[in-house]
Amino acid sequence: MSSFTIKLNPSVKELRIWLLKISFGVLFVVFGIFGVFSDVLGATIFEDDFEAYDLGFLVGQGDWVWSFGDDKAEVQSEIKVEGQKAVKFPHYASTYGVKKIGSSVPIGSLGFSFLATSELEYSNYFVFNVRDSTLNKLLFGIYFNRGDTNKVELFAPGFTLLGYYEEDIWYPVDIEWDTDADKVRVKFNNGDWTSWKDPVNPGIPDETRLEHYKNDTNWADFYIDYIAETSFTPTCSLERCDLCEHWFDCEVVGCCWYYNPYFIDFNYCATCSPWEECSWEFCGACLNQETCEAAGCFWTGEYCSWIVSECGGELACQFCLTEETCEAEGCHWNLYSQTCWYEAPVLPYLSWLDYYDEHGGYDEPLSFINNLALTSDNTFADTTALLEGFTISFNTADALARGSALGNVIPKGRGYLKVFDGLFGHYPIGETFIFILIFMVAIGLFRIIRHLRQITKPL
């Protein structure tokens, strides 16, 4: 036991060190955030995600007004970076624009998302201008497709290349300015910031103008969404299944993971195909609560997911964090590990002592055997606690709510073990590994006990 303790201590010490690092990191981030946002919070001209608008023309909604040309900008719901709506600037044989005036911000930032869609070569282009409405002067602008080359450029003054875009892909754009220093800089597609540039004219930003410039033959439609202090970066979600890089994340948000066990690089996440059969492997294909729950999945209220992460009965017991909430759901609270289990582990007898009383082969079991059985009880308890701590330490945000080989008594281990499944598809290699390990330990213990019985059994 002493050697085992000595081996364990470095791990515990390392765990404590990491906990301290994480604690200091959290404090640093929290104070850092408050330190930065105390000056910058709300430091943008205005924010607009277009969600509160009616479908149709943009002008006349949310303080957007006509700037020049025809009234063509429209709120639509087919293409958006987040939420349900975005603004479309359709191709048209003339130039037109809209504008919105917000607050004057001497030092601040602004972000937005941009997309262009076209099946043809085109030469119309789009400009996102930032102005000072009081002085009626342009400060700087972002140009898209100037010169028919899919370029993205900062105009401040002169053109600075920011990068290139492809059709049908949303791109984030971020702008920062400091009128005290009379400087501006831009970041495109989460890349590097440009150096600080002089604006076209000195002034304080308070207005944006979104402008479409015509082409009479070939064309593209332009889209703008989520104007805010910083740009919106889409993440893995039901709307963006293509951004889910792992099986677990994909299934959680209601998408379907398509895998090839022989070519792992071809595994991908996508919106569930209409012909996909609703099942526990493709929960996202279940379109209503009845079919979702019948397949053994979990209905979130909006879509069918592979897991549930709120405290509840049965497989959701593992998400109950206190004894009170655990027992209120009819689950079993493990006092030793301070975790909630689906059900208490059940042995054929109350303890190993009772087992050897009946199966030890003696009319009067030797005290040595009883002590050995008692020691085994304690050893199993300590081992269980060690495994619990190990699995909890390696657990991700939520433990997996399903599992097969491990049963119901070690629920938190499933989430960590599914890391293996992310590498090897649906084959339960993680569960199999733990099962083999426990099986080998059990066989070894019983062989030792059997030999001890032979040694100590009276002739």
C-alpha positions as CSV (number, residue, x, y, z in Angstrom):
1,M,0.0,0.0,0.0
2,S,2.8,2.4,0.8
3,S,4.3,2.0,-2.7
4,F,0.9,2.7,-4.2
5,T,0.5,5.8,-2.1
6,I,4.0,7.1,-3.2
7,K,3.1,6.6,-6.8
8,L,-0.2,8.4,-6.4
9,N,1.1,11.5,-4.6
10,P,2.9,13.1,-7.7
11,S,-0.4,12.8,-9.6
12,V,-2.3,14.5,-6.8
13,K,0.4,17.1,-6.5
14,E,0.3,17.8,-10.2
15,L,-3.5,17.9,-10.1
16,R,-3.3,20.5,-7.4
17,I,-0.8,22.6,-9.4
18,W,-3.1,22.5,-12.4
19,L,-6.1,23.5,-10.2
20,L,-4.0,26.5,-8.9
21,K,-3.1,27.4,-12.5
22,I,-6.7,27.2,-13.6
23,S,-7.8,29.3,-10.6
24,F,-5.3,32.0,-11.3
25,G,-6.2,31.9,-15.0
26,V,-9.8,32.3,-14.2
27,L,-9.1,35.3,-12.0
28,F,-6.8,36.8,-14.6
29,V,-9.4,36.4,-17.3
30,V,-12.2,37.8,-15.1
31,F,-10.2,40.8,-14.0
32,G,-8.8,41.2,-17.5
33,I,-12.3,41.3,-19.0
34,F,-13.6,43.8,-16.5
35,G,-10.4,45.9,-17.0
36,V,-10.9,46.0,-20.7
37,F,-14.6,46.3,-21.0
38,S,-14.8,49.0,-18.3
39,D,-13.6,51.3,-21.1
40,V,-14.9,49.5,-24.2
41,L,-18.2,48.1,-23.1
42,G,-20.8,49.4,-25.5
43,A,-18.1,51.2,-27.4
44,T,-19.7,50.8,-30.9
45,I,-21.9,52.9,-33.1
46,F,-24.9,50.6,-32.8
47,E,-25.7,46.9,-32.8
48,D,-28.2,45.2,-35.1
49,D,-28.9,41.5,-35.8
50,F,-32.1,42.3,-37.8
51,E,-34.1,39.7,-35.8
52,A,-36.9,42.1,-34.8
53,Y,-37.6,43.2,-38.3
54,D,-40.3,42.1,-40.7
55,L,-39.4,40.4,-43.9
56,G,-39.2,42.8,-46.7
57,F,-37.6,46.2,-47.3
58,L,-35.0,47.3,-44.7
59,V,-35.6,51.0,-45.0
60,G,-38.1,52.2,-42.4
61,Q,-37.2,49.5,-39.8
62,G,-34.8,50.0,-36.9
63,D,-33.7,53.5,-37.9
64,W,-32.5,52.4,-41.3
65,V,-33.1,55.1,-43.9
66,W,-32.6,55.6,-47.6
67,S,-29.2,56.9,-48.6
68,F,-29.3,57.1,-52.4
69,G,-30.6,55.2,-55.5
70,D,-33.5,52.8,-55.4
71,D,-34.9,51.1,-52.3
72,K,-33.7,47.5,-52.7
73,A,-32.1,46.3,-49.5
74,E,-34.3,43.7,-47.9
75,V,-34.6,41.6,-44.8
76,Q,-34.8,37.9,-45.6
77,S,-34.6,34.6,-43.7
78,E,-33.0,32.1,-46.2
79,I,-29.3,33.0,-45.7
80,K,-28.0,34.2,-42.3
81,V,-24.9,33.8,-40.2
82,E,-26.9,33.4,-36.9
83,G,-30.5,33.7,-35.7
84,Q,-33.2,33.8,-38.3
85,K,-32.7,36.9,-40.5
86,A,-30.1,38.9,-42.3
87,V,-30.1,41.7,-44.9
88,K,-29.7,41.0,-48.6
89,F,-28.4,43.5,-51.2
90,P,-29.7,42.0,-54.4
91,H,-28.0,42.6,-57.7
92,Y,-29.5,45.5,-59.6
93,A,-28.7,47.6,-62.7
94,S,-28.0,50.7,-60.6
95,T,-26.3,51.8,-57.4
96,Y,-28.2,52.1,-54.2
97,G,-27.5,52.4,-50.5
98,V,-29.0,52.6,-47.0
99,K,-27.6,54.2,-43.8
100,K,-28.1,54.2,-40.1
101,I,-26.9,56.7,-37.5
102,G,-26.0,55.6,-34.0
103,S,-23.9,57.0,-31.2
104,S,-20.6,58.9,-31.6
105,V,-17.8,56.7,-30.4
106,P,-14.3,58.3,-30.2
107,I,-12.6,55.0,-29.3
108,G,-14.4,51.8,-30.2
109,S,-14.9,48.8,-32.5
110,L,-17.4,47.4,-34.9
111,G,-17.8,43.9,-36.4
112,F,-20.1,42.4,-39.0
113,S,-20.4,39.3,-41.2
114,F,-20.4,39.3,-45.0
115,L,-21.4,36.8,-47.7
116,A,-21.6,37.0,-51.5
117,T,-23.5,34.4,-53.6
118,S,-23.3,34.0,-57.4
119,E,-23.1,31.3,-60.0
120,L,-21.4,33.6,-62.6
121,E,-18.4,35.8,-62.9
122,Y,-19.5,39.3,-61.8
123,S,-18.3,42.8,-61.5
124,N,-20.7,44.6,-59.1
125,Y,-19.3,45.3,-55.7
126,F,-20.3,46.2,-52.2
127,V,-19.0,48.8,-49.7
128,F,-19.4,49.1,-45.9
129,N,-18.6,52.7,-45.1
130,V,-18.2,54.3,-41.7
131,R,-18.8,58.1,-41.5
132,D,-19.1,61.1,-39.3
133,S,-22.7,62.3,-39.9
134,T,-22.1,65.7,-38.2
135,L,-19.2,66.5,-40.5
136,N,-20.8,64.5,-43.4
137,K,-17.4,63.0,-44.1
138,L,-16.2,59.5,-44.9
139,L,-13.8,58.1,-42.4
140,F,-13.0,54.7,-43.8
141,G,-14.6,51.9,-45.8
142,I,-14.4,48.1,-46.5
143,Y,-14.7,47.2,-50.2
144,F,-15.8,43.8,-51.5
145,N,-15.0,42.7,-55.0
146,R,-13.5,46.0,-56.2
147,G,-12.0,45.3,-59.6
148,D,-13.9,41.9,-60.0
149,T,-11.3,40.0,-58.1
150,N,-13.1,38.8,-54.9
151,K,-10.8,41.1,-52.9
152,V,-11.6,42.5,-49.5
153,E,-9.9,45.9,-49.0
154,L,-9.7,48.7,-46.4
155,F,-9.9,52.2,-47.8
156,A,-8.3,54.6,-45.4
157,P,-7.0,56.4,-47.6
158,G,-5.7,54.2,-50.4
159,F,-6.5,50.5,-50.5
160,T,-5.0,47.9,-48.2
161,L,-5.6,44.3,-49.1
162,L,-7.2,42.3,-46.3
163,G,-7.8,39.0,-48.1
164,Y,-10.0,37.2,-50.6
165,Y,-13.4,35.6,-50.2
166,E,-15.2,32.7,-51.8
167,E,-18.9,32.7,-52.7
168,D,-21.5,31.3,-50.3
169,I,-19.3,31.5,-47.2
170,W,-19.8,33.9,-44.3
171,Y,-16.7,36.0,-43.4
172,P,-16.3,38.0,-40.2
173,V,-14.9,41.6,-40.4
174,D,-13.7,43.5,-37.4
175,I,-12.8,47.2,-37.2
176,E,-11.1,49.2,-34.4
177,W,-10.5,52.9,-34.3
178,D,-9.0,55.6,-32.0
179,T,-9.9,59.1,-32.9
180,D,-7.6,60.5,-30.3
181,A,-4.7,59.0,-32.2
182,D,-6.6,59.4,-35.5
183,K,-6.0,55.8,-36.4
184,V,-8.0,52.8,-37.7
185,R,-7.2,49.1,-38.2
186,V,-9.1,46.1,-39.6
187,K,-9.1,42.3,-39.2
188,F,-10.7,40.0,-41.9
189,N,-11.7,36.4,-41.4
190,N,-10.2,36.2,-37.9
191,G,-6.7,36.8,-39.4
192,D,-4.1,39.3,-38.2
193,W,-4.9,43.0,-37.6
194,T,-3.6,45.4,-40.1
195,S,-1.2,48.1,-38.9
196,W,-2.9,51.3,-37.7
197,K,-3.9,53.5,-40.7
198,D,-4.8,57.1,-41.0
199,P,-8.5,57.6,-41.8
200,V,-9.7,59.3,-45.0
201,N,-10.9,62.3,-42.9
202,P,-10.6,63.0,-39.2
203,G,-13.9,62.6,-37.4
204,I,-15.8,60.6,-34.9
205,P,-17.7,57.5,-36.2
206,D,-21.4,57.5,-35.7
207,E,-22.9,56.4,-39.1
208,T,-22.6,53.4,-41.4
209,R,-23.6,53.3,-45.1
210,L,-24.1,50.0,-46.9
211,E,-23.8,50.5,-50.6
212,H,-24.3,48.4,-53.7
213,Y,-22.6,49.4,-56.9
214,K,-24.2,48.2,-60.2
215,N,-23.2,46.0,-63.0
216,D,-25.5,45.7,-66.1
217,T,-24.6,42.1,-67.1
218,N,-23.1,39.7,-64.5
219,W,-23.9,40.0,-60.9
220,A,-23.8,38.8,-57.3
221,D,-26.0,39.2,-54.3
222,F,-24.5,40.5,-51.1
223,Y,-25.5,39.8,-47.5
224,I,-24.8,41.5,-44.2
225,D,-25.6,40.1,-40.7
226,Y,-24.9,40.7,-37.1
227,I,-23.5,44.2,-36.8
228,A,-22.1,44.5,-33.3
229,E,-19.1,45.5,-31.2
230,T,-17.3,42.5,-32.5
231,S,-18.1,40.1,-35.3
232,F,-20.0,36.9,-34.8
233,T,-18.0,33.7,-35.3
234,P,-20.3,30.8,-36.0
235,T,-19.7,27.6,-34.0
236,C,-21.0,24.0,-34.1
237,S,-24.8,24.2,-34.0
238,L,-27.9,22.7,-35.6
239,E,-27.7,25.5,-38.2
240,R,-23.9,25.0,-38.8
241,C,-23.4,21.2,-38.6
242,D,-20.4,21.6,-40.9
243,L,-18.5,23.3,-38.1
244,C,-18.8,20.3,-35.8
245,E,-15.4,18.6,-35.8
246,H,-16.1,15.7,-33.4
247,W,-18.7,13.0,-33.2
248,F,-19.8,14.0,-29.7
249,D,-20.3,17.7,-30.5
250,C,-22.2,16.8,-33.7
251,E,-24.7,14.5,-32.0
252,V,-25.3,16.8,-29.1
253,V,-26.6,19.7,-31.3
254,G,-28.9,17.5,-33.3
255,C,-26.8,16.9,-36.4
256,C,-25.8,13.5,-37.8
257,W,-22.2,12.1,-37.9
258,Y,-21.3,10.2,-41.0
259,Y,-18.2,8.1,-40.5
260,N,-16.1,5.6,-42.3
261,P,-14.3,3.2,-40.0
262,Y,-11.6,2.6,-42.7
263,F,-11.0,6.2,-43.6
264,I,-11.3,8.3,-40.5
265,D,-10.3,11.5,-42.4
266,F,-13.6,11.2,-44.3
267,N,-15.7,11.4,-41.2
268,Y,-17.9,14.5,-41.1
269,C,-20.9,16.1,-39.5
270,A,-23.9,17.3,-41.6
271,T,-27.6,18.0,-41.4
272,C,-29.4,14.7,-41.1
273,S,-30.5,13.5,-44.6
274,P,-34.3,13.3,-45.1
275,W,-34.0,9.6,-45.8
276,E,-32.0,8.9,-42.6
277,E,-33.9,6.6,-40.3
278,C,-34.6,7.9,-36.8
279,S,-32.4,5.8,-34.4
280,W,-30.1,6.2,-31.4
281,E,-27.2,6.5,-33.9
282,F,-29.0,9.3,-35.8
283,C,-31.0,11.1,-33.1
284,G,-31.0,14.2,-35.2
285,A,-33.2,12.4,-37.8
286,C,-36.0,12.1,-35.3
287,L,-38.4,14.9,-36.0
288,N,-40.7,14.9,-33.0
289,Q,-40.6,14.0,-29.3
290,E,-42.4,10.7,-29.7
291,T,-40.1,9.2,-32.2
292,C,-37.1,10.8,-30.5
293,E,-37.8,9.2,-27.1
294,A,-38.8,5.9,-28.8
295,A,-35.3,5.7,-30.3
296,G,-33.7,6.2,-26.9
297,C,-32.7,9.8,-27.5
298,F,-33.6,13.0,-25.7
299,W,-36.0,15.7,-26.9
300,T,-34.6,19.1,-26.1
301,G,-37.9,20.9,-26.9
302,E,-36.6,22.0,-30.4
303,Y,-34.7,19.0,-31.7
304,C,-33.6,15.5,-30.9
305,S,-30.2,15.1,-29.2
306,W,-28.0,12.2,-28.2
307,I,-27.7,13.4,-24.6
308,V,-29.5,15.3,-21.9
309,S,-27.4,17.4,-19.6
310,E,-29.9,18.5,-16.9
311,C,-30.6,16.7,-13.6
312,G,-33.3,14.1,-14.0
313,G,-34.3,10.5,-13.6
314,E,-32.7,7.4,-15.0
315,L,-29.7,8.2,-17.3
316,A,-29.9,11.9,-16.4
317,C,-29.1,11.1,-12.7
318,Q,-25.4,11.7,-13.5
319,F,-26.1,15.4,-13.9
320,C,-27.5,15.9,-10.4
321,L,-24.9,17.7,-8.4
322,T,-26.3,17.5,-4.9
323,E,-27.7,14.7,-2.7
324,E,-31.0,16.5,-2.5
325,T,-31.6,16.8,-6.2
326,C,-30.2,13.3,-6.8
327,E,-32.6,11.6,-4.4
328,A,-35.5,13.8,-5.5
329,E,-35.2,12.2,-8.9
330,G,-35.1,8.7,-7.5
331,C,-31.4,8.3,-8.0
332,H,-28.7,6.9,-5.8
333,W,-26.3,9.3,-4.1
334,N,-22.8,7.8,-3.5
335,L,-21.5,9.2,-0.3
336,Y,-18.0,8.0,-1.0
337,S,-17.5,9.7,-4.3
338,Q,-20.2,12.5,-3.8
339,T,-21.7,11.7,-7.2
340,C,-25.2,10.8,-8.3
341,W,-25.7,7.3,-9.9
342,Y,-28.5,5.8,-11.9
343,E,-28.7,3.0,-9.3
344,A,-26.7,1.6,-6.5
345,P,-24.2,-1.2,-7.4
346,V,-25.7,-4.6,-6.5
347,L,-23.6,-7.6,-5.4
348,P,-25.0,-11.1,-5.0
349,Y,-24.6,-10.6,-1.3
350,L,-24.4,-7.7,1.1
351,S,-20.6,-8.0,1.2
352,W,-17.7,-10.3,0.4
353,L,-17.9,-11.5,4.0
354,D,-21.3,-12.9,3.4
355,Y,-20.1,-14.5,0.2
356,Y,-17.3,-16.4,1.9
357,D,-19.5,-17.3,4.8
358,E,-21.6,-19.3,2.3
359,H,-19.0,-20.4,-0.2
360,G,-15.8,-20.5,1.7
361,G,-16.0,-24.3,2.1
362,Y,-15.8,-24.3,5.9
363,D,-18.3,-25.0,8.7
364,E,-16.6,-22.2,10.6
365,P,-14.9,-19.7,8.3
366,L,-11.4,-18.8,9.3
367,S,-10.9,-15.3,10.7
368,F,-8.0,-14.9,8.2
369,I,-10.3,-15.4,5.3
370,N,-12.9,-13.0,6.8
371,N,-10.2,-10.4,7.3
372,L,-9.0,-10.9,3.7
373,A,-12.6,-10.5,2.5
374,L,-12.9,-7.3,4.5
375,T,-9.6,-6.0,3.1
376,S,-10.9,-6.8,-0.4
377,D,-14.0,-4.7,0.4
378,N,-11.9,-1.7,1.3
379,T,-9.6,-2.2,-1.7
380,F,-12.5,-2.3,-4.1
381,A,-13.9,0.9,-2.4
382,D,-10.6,2.7,-2.8
383,T,-10.2,1.5,-6.4
384,T,-13.7,2.7,-7.2
385,A,-12.9,6.1,-5.7
386,L,-9.7,6.3,-7.7
387,L,-11.5,5.4,-11.0
388,E,-14.2,7.9,-10.2
389,G,-11.7,10.7,-9.6
390,F,-9.9,9.7,-12.8
391,T,-13.0,9.7,-15.0
392,I,-14.3,13.0,-13.5
393,S,-10.9,14.7,-14.0
394,F,-10.9,13.7,-17.7
395,N,-14.6,14.3,-18.2
396,T,-15.5,17.0,-20.7
397,A,-18.4,19.6,-20.3
398,D,-21.0,16.9,-19.9
399,A,-20.8,13.2,-19.2
400,L,-22.3,11.0,-21.9
401,A,-25.9,10.0,-21.1
402,R,-25.6,6.6,-22.8
403,G,-23.3,3.6,-22.6
404,S,-23.4,-0.1,-22.9
405,A,-20.4,-2.1,-21.5
406,L,-20.1,-0.1,-18.3
407,G,-23.7,-0.4,-17.2
408,N,-25.4,2.2,-15.1
409,V,-23.1,2.4,-12.0
410,I,-20.2,4.4,-13.5
411,P,-22.1,7.0,-15.5
412,K,-19.5,9.7,-15.5
413,G,-16.9,7.5,-17.1
414,R,-18.8,7.3,-20.4
415,G,-18.2,10.9,-21.4
416,Y,-14.5,10.6,-21.2
417,L,-14.4,7.2,-22.8
418,K,-16.2,8.5,-25.9
419,V,-13.0,10.3,-26.7
420,F,-11.9,6.9,-27.9
421,D,-15.0,6.6,-30.0
422,G,-14.3,9.9,-31.7
423,L,-11.1,8.3,-33.0
424,F,-12.5,4.8,-33.9
425,G,-16.1,5.4,-34.8
426,H,-18.9,3.8,-32.9
427,Y,-16.8,0.8,-31.8
428,P,-16.8,1.0,-28.0
429,I,-13.1,0.6,-27.6
430,G,-13.0,2.7,-24.5
431,E,-15.6,0.6,-22.7
432,T,-13.9,-2.6,-24.0
433,F,-10.6,-1.5,-22.6
434,I,-12.0,-0.8,-19.1
435,F,-13.9,-4.1,-19.2
436,I,-10.8,-6.1,-20.0
437,L,-8.8,-4.3,-17.3
438,I,-11.4,-4.9,-14.6
439,F,-11.9,-8.5,-15.8
440,M,-8.1,-9.2,-15.5
441,V,-7.9,-7.6,-12.1
442,A,-10.9,-9.7,-10.9
443,I,-9.5,-12.9,-12.2
444,G,-6.1,-12.2,-10.5
445,L,-7.8,-11.5,-7.2
446,F,-9.8,-14.6,-7.2
447,R,-6.8,-16.8,-8.2
448,I,-4.9,-15.3,-5.2
449,I,-7.8,-15.9,-2.9
450,R,-8.1,-19.5,-4.2
451,H,-4.5,-20.3,-3.5
452,L,-4.7,-18.7,0.0
453,R,-7.7,-21.0,0.7
454,Q,-5.7,-24.0,-0.3
455,I,-2.8,-23.0,1.9
456,T,-4.9,-22.2,5.0
457,K,-7.5,-25.0,4.6
458,P,-7.0,-27.5,7.4
459,L,-6.2,-31.0,6.4
